[in-house]
Amino acid sequence: MSIINHSARSQVFELTKEITKPLDLNNHLPFRVAVVSNLLALNRDWKIRNLSELDPREMRVLLNIGSYMPIKSADIAYQSRLDSYTVSRAVKKLLELNLIESQPDSHKKNVKNLLLNEHGKVLYQRVSLAMEARSTQLENALSEEELELFYKMLEKVENKAEQLLAHQATDLISEGLDAPADQKEIIRWYKKSTS
């Protein structure tokens, strides 16, 4: 399948003749999504980066806590598709920096809910305002209809990616392989999404 490309990269980089059927990265959906993701990374935006010393992982976790608090670490991992180890490291750092607090869950005593404290709320407000401004500028590249369709397509791609990864992990487990924790988490997310 050939997709019309108008990016400068697609005009500069020609596929190699050194390999038979090289992978055309400009027409490879996961690669193109990753390129946009790299451009939109929080540490790439100088204005957002100047608001805090947090790294992108810590910033994503702080944003999840601020948007959905009280929230459990496992729910942050599921909502943002970060592995639980990454979330745990970020939570530890945010606690050290006195931006969040942890409270026992009222239903499960061994589960902790995360909330922003006053310092965290101030940072969250500054960062979320900067992110909203950037989002508005990006959304202006699309009409309302295109934007609605884009979000629907993103959801379809996300769901399909999760399904592919979960089925792949399940198949490898059924072959007797011991799944790493992140693969077990993908299976758990998929089951949660489809139940």
LOROKE-975371 format. One line per field, with one value per atom (N, C-alpha, C): residue number from 1; residue in one letter; chain; atom name; x, y, z. Coordinates in steps of 0.02 Angstrom, whole numbers. Example, Ala and Ser with C-alpha at 12.3 -4.5 7.8 and 13.67 -1.06 7.14 Angstrom:
BEGIN
num <- 1:1:1:2:2:2
residuo <- A:A:A:S:S:S
cadena <- A:A:A:A:A:A
atomo <- N:CA:C:N:CA:C
x <- 660:615:660:642:684:645
y <- -284:-225:-165:-112:-53:2
z <- 390:390:390:354:357:394
This chain:
BEGIN
num <- 1:1:1:2:2:2:3:3:3:4:4:4:5:5:5:6:6:6:7:7:7:8:8:8:9:9:9:10:10:10:11:11:11:12:12:12:13:13:13:14:14:14:15:15:15:16:16:16:17:17:17:18:18:18:19:19:19:20:20:20:21:21:21:22:22:22:23:23:23:24:24:24:25:25:25:26:26:26:27:27:27:28:28:28:29:29:29:30:30:30:31:31:31:32:32:32:33:33:33:34:34:34:35:35:35:36:36:36:37:37:37:38:38:38:39:39:39:40:40:40:41:41:41:42:42:42:43:43:43:44:44:44:45:45:45:46:46:46:47:47:47:48:48:48:49:49:49:50:50:50:51:51:51:52:52:52:53:53:53:54:54:54:55:55:55:56:56:56:57:57:57:58:58:58:59:59:59:60:60:60:61:61:61:62:62:62:63:63:63:64:64:64:65:65:65:66:66:66:67:67:67:68:68:68:69:69:69:70:70:70:71:71:71:72:72:72:73:73:73:74:74:74:75:75:75:76:76:76:77:77:77:78:78:78:79:79:79:80:80:80:81:81:81:82:82:82:83:83:83:84:84:84:85:85:85:86:86:86:87:87:87:88:88:88:89:89:89:90:90:90:91:91:91:92:92:92:93:93:93:94:94:94:95:95:95:96:96:96:97:97:97:98:98:98:99:99:99:100:100:100:101:101:101:102:102:102:103:103:103:104:104:104:105:105:105:106:106:106:107:107:107:108:108:108:109:109:109:110:110:110:111:111:111:112:112:112:113:113:113:114:114:114:115:115:115:116:116:116:117:117:117:118:118:118:119:119:119:120:120:120:121:121:121:122:122:122:123:123:123:124:124:124:125:125:125:126:126:126:127:127:127:128:128:128:129:129:129:130:130:130:131:131:131:132:132:132:133:133:133:134:134:134:135:135:135:136:136:136:137:137:137:138:138:138:139:139:139:140:140:140:141:141:141:142:142:142:143:143:143:144:144:144:145:145:145:146:146:146:147:147:147:148:148:148:149:149:149:150:150:150:151:151:151:152:152:152:153:153:153:154:154:154:155:155:155:156:156:156:157:157:157:158:158:158:159:159:159:160:160:160:161:161:161:162:162:162:163:163:163:164:164:164:165:165:165:166:166:166:167:167:167:168:168:168:169:169:169:170:170:170:171:171:171:172:172:172:173:173:173:174:174:174:175:175:175:176:176:176:177:177:177:178:178:178:179:179:179:180:180:180:181:181:181:182:182:182:183:183:183:184:184:184:185:185:185:186:186:186:187:187:187:188:188:188:189:189:189:190:190:190:191:191:191:192:192:192:193:193:193:194:194:194:195:195:195
residuo <- M:M:M:S:S:S:I:I:I:I:I:I:N:N:N:H:H:H:S:S:S:A:A:A:R:R:R:S:S:S:Q:Q:Q:V:V:V:F:F:F:E:E:E:L:L:L:T:T:T:K:K:K:E:E:E:I:I:I:T:T:T:K:K:K:P:P:P:L:L:L:D:D:D:L:L:L:N:N:N:N:N:N:H:H:H:L:L:L:P:P:P:F:F:F:R:R:R:V:V:V:A:A:A:V:V:V:V:V:V:S:S:S:N:N:N:L:L:L:L:L:L:A:A:A:L:L:L:N:N:N:R:R:R:D:D:D:W:W:W:K:K:K:I:I:I:R:R:R:N:N:N:L:L:L:S:S:S:E:E:E:L:L:L:D:D:D:P:P:P:R:R:R:E:E:E:M:M:M:R:R:R:V:V:V:L:L:L:L:L:L:N:N:N:I:I:I:G:G:G:S:S:S:Y:Y:Y:M:M:M:P:P:P:I:I:I:K:K:K:S:S:S:A:A:A:D:D:D:I:I:I:A:A:A:Y:Y:Y:Q:Q:Q:S:S:S:R:R:R:L:L:L:D:D:D:S:S:S:Y:Y:Y:T:T:T:V:V:V:S:S:S:R:R:R:A:A:A:V:V:V:K:K:K:K:K:K:L:L:L:L:L:L:E:E:E:L:L:L:N:N:N:L:L:L:I:I:I:E:E:E:S:S:S:Q:Q:Q:P:P:P:D:D:D:S:S:S:H:H:H:K:K:K:K:K:K:N:N:N:V:V:V:K:K:K:N:N:N:L:L:L:L:L:L:L:L:L:N:N:N:E:E:E:H:H:H:G:G:G:K:K:K:V:V:V:L:L:L:Y:Y:Y:Q:Q:Q:R:R:R:V:V:V:S:S:S:L:L:L:A:A:A:M:M:M:E:E:E:A:A:A:R:R:R:S:S:S:T:T:T:Q:Q:Q:L:L:L:E:E:E:N:N:N:A:A:A:L:L:L:S:S:S:E:E:E:E:E:E:E:E:E:L:L:L:E:E:E:L:L:L:F:F:F:Y:Y:Y:K:K:K:M:M:M:L:L:L:E:E:E:K:K:K:V:V:V:E:E:E:N:N:N:K:K:K:A:A:A:E:E:E:Q:Q:Q:L:L:L:L:L:L:A:A:A:H:H:H:Q:Q:Q:A:A:A:T:T:T:D:D:D:L:L:L:I:I:I:S:S:S:E:E:E:G:G:G:L:L:L:D:D:D:A:A:A:P:P:P:A:A:A:D:D:D:Q:Q:Q:K:K:K:E:E:E:I:I:I:I:I:I:R:R:R:W:W:W:Y:Y:Y:K:K:K:K:K:K:S:S:S:T:T:T:S:S:S
cadena <- A:A:A:A:A:A:A:A:A:A:A:A:A:A:A:A:A:A:A:A:A:A:A:A:A:A:A:A:A:A:A:A:A:A:A:A:A:A:A:A:A:A:A:A:A:A:A:A:A:A:A:A:A:A:A:A:A:A:A:A:A:A:A:A:A:A:A:A:A:A:A:A:A:A:A:A:A:A:A:A:A:A:A:A:A:A:A:A:A:A:A:A:A:A:A:A:A:A:A:A:A:A:A:A:A:A:A:A:A:A:A:A:A:A:A:A:A:A:A:A:A:A:A:A:A:A:A:A:A:A:A:A:A:A:A:A:A:A:A:A:A:A:A:A:A:A:A:A:A:A:A:A:A:A:A:A:A:A:A:A:A:A:A:A:A:A:A:A:A:A:A:A:A:A:A:A:A:A:A:A:A:A:A:A:A:A:A:A:A:A:A:A:A:A:A:A:A:A:A:A:A:A:A:A:A:A:A:A:A:A:A:A:A:A:A:A:A:A:A:A:A:A:A:A:A:A:A:A:A:A:A:A:A:A:A:A:A:A:A:A:A:A:A:A:A:A:A:A:A:A:A:A:A:A:A:A:A:A:A:A:A:A:A:A:A:A:A:A:A:A:A:A:A:A:A:A:A:A:A:A:A:A:A:A:A:A:A:A:A:A:A:A:A:A:A:A:A:A:A:A:A:A:A:A:A:A:A:A:A:A:A:A:A:A:A:A:A:A:A:A:A:A:A:A:A:A:A:A:A:A:A:A:A:A:A:A:A:A:A:A:A:A:A:A:A:A:A:A:A:A:A:A:A:A:A:A:A:A:A:A:A:A:A:A:A:A:A:A:A:A:A:A:A:A:A:A:A:A:A:A:A:A:A:A:A:A:A:A:A:A:A:A:A:A:A:A:A:A:A:A:A:A:A:A:A:A:A:A:A:A:A:A:A:A:A:A:A:A:A:A:A:A:A:A:A:A:A:A:A:A:A:A:A:A:A:A:A:A:A:A:A:A:A:A:A:A:A:A:A:A:A:A:A:A:A:A:A:A:A:A:A:A:A:A:A:A:A:A:A:A:A:A:A:A:A:A:A:A:A:A:A:A:A:A:A:A:A:A:A:A:A:A:A:A:A:A:A:A:A:A:A:A:A:A:A:A:A:A:A:A:A:A:A:A:A:A:A:A:A:A:A:A:A:A:A:A:A:A:A:A:A:A:A:A:A:A:A:A:A:A:A:A:A:A:A:A:A:A:A:A:A:A:A:A:A:A:A:A:A:A:A:A:A:A:A:A:A:A:A:A:A:A:A:A:A:A:A:A:A:A:A:A:A:A:A
atomo <- N:CA:C:N:CA:C:N:CA:C:N:CA:C:N:CA:C:N:CA:C:N:CA:C:N:CA:C:N:CA:C:N:CA:C:N:CA:C:N:CA:C:N:CA:C:N:CA:C:N:CA:C:N:CA:C:N:CA:C:N:CA:C:N:CA:C:N:CA:C:N:CA:C:N:CA:C:N:CA:C:N:CA:C:N:CA:C:N:CA:C:N:CA:C:N:CA:C:N:CA:C:N:CA:C:N:CA:C:N:CA:C:N:CA:C:N:CA:C:N:CA:C:N:CA:C:N:CA:C:N:CA:C:N:CA:C:N:CA:C:N:CA:C:N:CA:C:N:CA:C:N:CA:C:N:CA:C:N:CA:C:N:CA:C:N:CA:C:N:CA:C:N:CA:C:N:CA:C:N:CA:C:N:CA:C:N:CA:C:N:CA:C:N:CA:C:N:CA:C:N:CA:C:N:CA:C:N:CA:C:N:CA:C:N:CA:C:N:CA:C:N:CA:C:N:CA:C:N:CA:C:N:CA:C:N:CA:C:N:CA:C:N:CA:C:N:CA:C:N:CA:C:N:CA:C:N:CA:C:N:CA:C:N:CA:C:N:CA:C:N:CA:C:N:CA:C:N:CA:C:N:CA:C:N:CA:C:N:CA:C:N:CA:C:N:CA:C:N:CA:C:N:CA:C:N:CA:C:N:CA:C:N:CA:C:N:CA:C:N:CA:C:N:CA:C:N:CA:C:N:CA:C:N:CA:C:N:CA:C:N:CA:C:N:CA:C:N:CA:C:N:CA:C:N:CA:C:N:CA:C:N:CA:C:N:CA:C:N:CA:C:N:CA:C:N:CA:C:N:CA:C:N:CA:C:N:CA:C:N:CA:C:N:CA:C:N:CA:C:N:CA:C:N:CA:C:N:CA:C:N:CA:C:N:CA:C:N:CA:C:N:CA:C:N:CA:C:N:CA:C:N:CA:C:N:CA:C:N:CA:C:N:CA:C:N:CA:C:N:CA:C:N:CA:C:N:CA:C:N:CA:C:N:CA:C:N:CA:C:N:CA:C:N:CA:C:N:CA:C:N:CA:C:N:CA:C:N:CA:C:N:CA:C:N:CA:C:N:CA:C:N:CA:C:N:CA:C:N:CA:C:N:CA:C:N:CA:C:N:CA:C:N:CA:C:N:CA:C:N:CA:C:N:CA:C:N:CA:C:N:CA:C:N:CA:C:N:CA:C:N:CA:C:N:CA:C:N:CA:C:N:CA:C:N:CA:C:N:CA:C:N:CA:C:N:CA:C:N:CA:C:N:CA:C:N:CA:C:N:CA:C:N:CA:C:N:CA:C:N:CA:C:N:CA:C:N:CA:C:N:CA:C:N:CA:C:N:CA:C:N:CA:C:N:CA:C:N:CA:C:N:CA:C:N:CA:C:N:CA:C:N:CA:C:N:CA:C:N:CA:C:N:CA:C:N:CA:C:N:CA:C:N:CA:C:N:CA:C:N:CA:C:N:CA:C:N:CA:C:N:CA:C
x <- 42:0:45:28:67:26:57:24:59:20:49:84:148:188:207:203:223:276:300:349:417:457:524:565:556:594:580:516:499:528:543:573:649:678:751:777:743:768:736:779:756:771:726:738:801:837:901:891:941:943:987:1016:1063:1027:963:924:862:843:782:722:675:615:629:665:677:611:610:550:543:488:474:446:490:470:420:420:371:301:294:228:219:250:246:212:150:110:144:169:201:260:299:356:332:282:258:227:190:161:218:271:328:363:369:400:360:294:252:257:257:264:330:383:447:444:411:404:362:313:267:290:346:372:378:358:356:424:478:544:569:532:549:521:469:437:474:511:554:514:455:414:392:371:350:410:465:525:551:541:565:520:462:418:437:479:493:557:587:646:628:563:541:559:575:586:518:514:449:408:441:405:371:407:379:324:333:283:218:223:163:126:163:130:99:133:105:40:40:-19:-77:-62:-114:-144:-101:-125:-170:-146:-184:-251:-253:-314:-364:-340:-385:-384:-353:-346:-413:-417:-365:-360:-299:-287:-232:-239:-189:-134:-74:-19:-38:-71:-90:-137:-181:-227:-190:-138:-97:-63:-36:-3:-51:-112:-162:-184:-199:-224:-173:-110:-58:-17:-29:7:82:98:166:170:228:235:237:218:212:278:334:399:413:398:409:366:303:259:285:307:333:393:438:497:477:429:406:371:329:294:344:394:446:479:496:528:481:418:369:357:358:353:414:473:535:535:507:505:447:408:352:301:283:232:167:172:113:112:55:49:13:23:-7:-53:-114:-163:-190:-203:-232:-300:-314:-379:-431:-490:-542:-570:-562:-588:-536:-474:-420:-363:-349:-300:-228:-212:-144:-133:-185:-181:-177:-134:-126:-153:-188:-211:-163:-152:-106:-145:-122:-153:-98:-113:-67:-75:-19:-23:-25:-21:-27:29:91:147:134:111:96:40:-11:-66:-43:1:27:65:109:147:100:52:4:-33:-55:-91:-47:15:61:73:87:102:40:-17:-77:-98:-88:-102:-57:7:54:36:16:-3:-67:-114:-177:-164:-119:-102:-71:-26:6:-46:-90:-142:-187:-206:-249:-214:-150:-112:-109:-97:-94:-162:-215:-282:-304:-275:-292:-270:-227:-206:-261:-313:-367:-434:-480:-548:-581:-640:-675:-690:-711:-726:-663:-608:-545:-521:-528:-506:-546:-612:-654:-635:-625:-605:-535:-490:-422:-424:-463:-468:-499:-548:-577:-525:-486:-435:-380:-360:-310:-335:-398:-426:-425:-442:-441:-371:-322:-252:-228:-244:-224:-254:-318:-351:-321:-306:-278:-206:-167:-99:-100:-146:-152:-171:-219:-241:-183:-146:-90:-38:-20:30:5:-57:-86:-89:-111:-114:-45:3:71:99:88:113:78:13:-25:1:14:41:109:152:219:216:170:161:136:90:63:117:170:227:276:260:301:351:350:397:372:420:403:398:339:327:356:390:412:351:362:307:269:305:270:223:241:198:136:144:87:40:70:30:-11:19:-17:-77:-67:-123:-177:-158:-206:-245:-209:-242:-292:-271:-315:-378:-370:-428:-474:-443:-483:-521:-490:-521:-578:-573:-623:-676:-670:-721:-780
y <- -59:0:62:108:170:228:266:324:386:437:500:534:549:583:652:700:767:793:751:773:781:825:836:772:735:673:624:619:571:590:654:677:672:672:670:598:555:488:440:412:362:294:246:178:150:112:85:33:27:-26:-83:-76:-125:-186:-181:-235:-245:-309:-324:-307:-270:-250:-218:-161:-129:-103:-98:-74:1:21:92:124:155:182:239:274:328:302:239:208:151:156:106:138:118:151:155:100:107:155:155:201:273:287:356:381:337:357:371:330:340:407:425:488:547:545:598:598:539:533:564:552:582:658:685:758:787:749:774:757:724:707:770:764:823:856:818:848:880:872:905:976:989:1054:1097:1146:1186:1224:1249:1285:1240:1180:1132:1109:1095:1073:1125:1188:1242:1251:1220:1226:1182:1131:1082:1044:1017:975:901:887:818:790:725:693:674:655:641:588:536:483:511:550:580:630:667:715:679:624:587:561:536:509:566:622:680:702:704:725:676:612:562:569:580:589:651:706:768:763:726:721:671:619:565:549:592:576:573:532:484:425:404:351:304:241:191:187:167:160:113:58:9:41:86:119:171:201:247:207:149:107:88:68:48:107:163:221:248:249:279:228:163:108:110:133:129:65:34:-26:-6:-53:-37:-18:-46:-28:47:69:140:185:166:206:207:150:146:192:192:235:309:326:395:416:372:386:398:356:363:432:452:517:575:569:622:628:572:574:608:592:622:698:719:790:826:790:818:852:815:839:800:740:697:668:639:601:536:490:424:413:389:376:306:272:205:207:156:150:131:158:144:73:41:-27:-82:-67:-116:-86:-113:-84:-87:-137:-142:-101:-65:-24:49:86:158:198:252:300:359:385:441:505:559:625:677:731:788:825:848:894:965:1015:1084:1103:1081:1095:1061:999:962:994:1020:1052:1114:1152:1213:1193:1143:1121:1092:1052:1022:1076:1129:1183:1217:1231:1264:1220:1157:1111:1099:1088:1074:1134:1195:1255:1257:1243:1242:1187:1129:1073:1088:1121:1139:1188:1236:1284:1248:1202:1163:1120:1089:1046:1086:1145:1188:1205:1221:1237:1177:1118:1058:1041:1047:1031:1078:1139:1186:1163:1112:1084:1042:1026:983:1018:1001:1026:988:1010:975:903:892:825:782:811:774:756:803:791:734:735:681:614:613:552:529:577:561:526:552:521:451:442:376:328:352:309:292:341:327:273:277:227:157:154:90:61:104:82:60:98:79:12:3:-61:-119:-108:-162:-178:-127:-138:-178:-159:-196:-269:-279:-347:-388:-359:-395:-416:-368:-382:-434:-429:-478:-547:-553:-619:-648:-606:-629:-656:-618:-640:-704:-709:-769:-829:-820:-875:-898:-852:-870:-904:-883:-916:-987:-995:-1063:-1109:-1080:-1120:-1137:-1115:-1132:-1079:-1022:-969:-932:-909:-872:-798:-770:-701:-651:-600:-545:-508:-470:-435:-388:-353:-306:-342:-403:-441:-467:-487:-507:-448:-389:-329:-314:-324:-312:-359:-422:-470:-448:-425:-401:-341:-293:-235:-256:-302:-324:-356:-399:-430:-378:-327:-274:-235:-223:-186:-224:-289:-330:-360:-348:-378:-332
z <- 0:0:0:-42:-47:-20:22:52:27:11:-14:44:34:84:61:105:87:136:181:229:195:222:195:199:253:261:204:184:132:65:56:-6:-5:54:61:63:101:111:61:18:-31:-3:-17:5:-26:14:-8:-64:-104:-156:-132:-72:-45:-16:-3:28:-15:-24:-59:-15:-41:-6:63:64:128:158:222:257:244:215:201:265:303:368:362:305:297:288:269:261:310:369:421:482:495:546:615:643:709:709:656:653:650:609:602:667:702:766:816:814:859:844:780:762:791:783:811:887:917:989:1013:976:993:991:940:935:991:1014:1065:1136:1143:1210:1252:1315:1359:1366:1363:1371:1306:1251:1188:1186:1224:1225:1276:1252:1294:1347:1328:1377:1435:1418:1470:1511:1478:1512:1562:1546:1590:1652:1653:1710:1769:1754:1806:1791:1843:1835:1825:1821:1814:1747:1745:1680:1651:1587:1556:1592:1618:1653:1715:1754:1815:1798:1743:1722:1702:1664:1644:1704:1754:1814:1854:1860:1895:1860:1794:1757:1767:1768:1781:1851:1900:1968:1971:1943:1945:1909:1855:1815:1843:1879:1900:1974:2015:2086:2122:2174:2196:2148:2136:2087:2112:2096:2115:2061:2081:2034:1976:1992:1940:1889:1913:1867:1823:1850:1809:1754:1772:1722:1667:1686:1637:1594:1625:1589:1539:1558:1517:1478:1491:1459:1475:1535:1561:1602:1603:1644:1718:1761:1832:1864:1840:1866:1853:1793:1775:1819:1829:1871:1943:1969:2037:2047:1999:2003:2003:1960:1956:2021:2048:2111:2167:2170:2222:2218:2157:2147:2164:2144:2159:2234:2269:2343:2373:2348:2373:2362:2305:2289:2322:2363:2400:2353:2299:2253:2258:2287:2294:2364:2382:2444:2430:2474:2469:2528:2513:2566:2559:2615:2611:2578:2537:2504:2557:2552:2602:2597:2539:2529:2537:2514:2518:2557:2615:2660:2633:2590:2564:2500:2478:2417:2438:2403:2417:2358:2375:2325:2324:2264:2256:2242:2273:2264:2260:2225:2225:2291:2319:2376:2348:2390:2366:2317:2331:2285:2217:2220:2159:2119:2153:2118:2080:2112:2079:2015:2020:1962:1909:1930:1884:1844:1879:1845:1793:1811:1764:1703:1715:1659:1616:1648:1609:1567:1591:1551:1489:1499:1442:1393:1419:1375:1337:1369:1335:1278:1290:1237:1178:1192:1138:1102:1139:1109:1063:1084:1043:978:981:920:874:901:860:830:870:846:790:788:735:666:664:600:569:608:585:592:548:555:612:634:688:668:606:582:580:555:553:623:670:738:770:761:787:756:690:656:679:690:712:780:827:893:888:844:834:805:758:727:778:819:870:918:937:982:950:886:851:847:832:828:897:949:1017:1037:1025:1042:1003:940:899:922:938:962:1027:1073:1136:1123:1078:1061:1033:985:955:1007:1050:1101:1151:1171:1219:1189:1127:1094:1085:1065:1057:1124:1177:1243:1265:1255:1273:1234:1170:1128:1154:1171:1195:1263:1305:1370:1359:1311:1298:1269:1241:1217:1273:1334:1391:1412:1379:1398:1460:1500:1561:1542:1548:1527:1576:1550:1593:1621:1674:1708:1661:1616:1572:1523:1503:1458:1494:1557:1597:1607:1614:1623:1560:1502:1439:1434:1453:1452:1500:1559:1609:1583:1550:1522:1469:1427:1372:1400:1450:1481:1513:1543:1574:1521:1464:1410:1377:1376:1340:1384:1450:1495:1506
